[in-house]
Amino acid sequence: MSTVTIDLDEGLATLLHQTNQPVQLAASEMIVLELYRRGAVSSGKAGELLKMPRLDFIRYASQLGIPNIDMTADEWEHEKAAVAAWLES
């Protein structure tokens, strides 16, 4: 593991302390969540980085408002129609 030192504004450091986690853990979690939200890492890799099973990570991210499935409204309608057609067959 490599070590990186980051200088944080005092206000940001105070906010990180309020998470009731060690600052390093809170910052790492937020970085991983943001990388996942941006699509830079998969849910499996994000779970691995946070030392939790993939499905636990997906549930956790979902509770924080980060969706696992990112579709447009048109894509979602197409998926629903495909499932409906499959159920009817």
Secondary structure, 3 states (H helix, E strand, C coil): CCCCCCCCCHHHHHHHHCCCCCHHHHHHHHHHHHHHHCCCCCHHHHHHHCCCCHHHHHHHHHHCCCCCCCCCHHHHHHHHHHHHHHHHC
